[in-house]
């Protein structure tokens, strides 16, 4: 009789352990599947975009241009495409050597202020723009309306 009393205890333990492991395994799988189905920020990784930030006293806007991570584009062509769409409205002045932004959304250059292009905090002049400035999604592009010094073309008093 002592052996009969011991056997049911062992059978209960032997059955409890596999059930416990099976239950934990099922719960783990449910938790894992529910986490996989939830949208997460890492899964929503956006396609790379070139960002151009326009800044003046009365106008501030950021434009996003789709691009691949390893592709670089000519900044002047990007700006011309935005201008063509009038998003924002822009006018350029072009010579054989230089290319400059003259107006953005109705705000024009003056003798003392003008639109200046910066790529990664470095000023880009009209000659560089004409030659071509390649930009990618990793670059910080700002076009600011700020004080400028004009050398040629200033009217005489």
HELIX and SHEET records of a PDB file:
HELIX    1   1 UNK A    2  UNK A   37  1                                  36    
HELIX    2   2 UNK A   75  UNK A   84  1                                  10    
HELIX    3   3 UNK A  126  UNK A  131  1                                   6    
SHEET    1   A 5 UNK A  60  UNK A  66  0                                        
SHEET    2   A 5 UNK A  49  UNK A  55 -1                                        
SHEET    3   A 5 UNK A 141  UNK A 147  1                                        
SHEET    4   A 5 UNK A 113  UNK A 119 -1                                        
SHEET    5   A 5 UNK A 122  UNK A 124 -1                                        
SHEET    1   B 2 UNK A  73  UNK A  74  0                                        
SHEET    2   B 2 UNK A 134  UNK A 135 -1                                        
SHEET    1   C 3 UNK A  90  UNK A  94  0                                        
SHEET    2   C 3 UNK A  99  UNK A 104 -1                                        
SHEET    3   C 3 UNK A 107  UNK A 108 -1                                        
END                                                                             
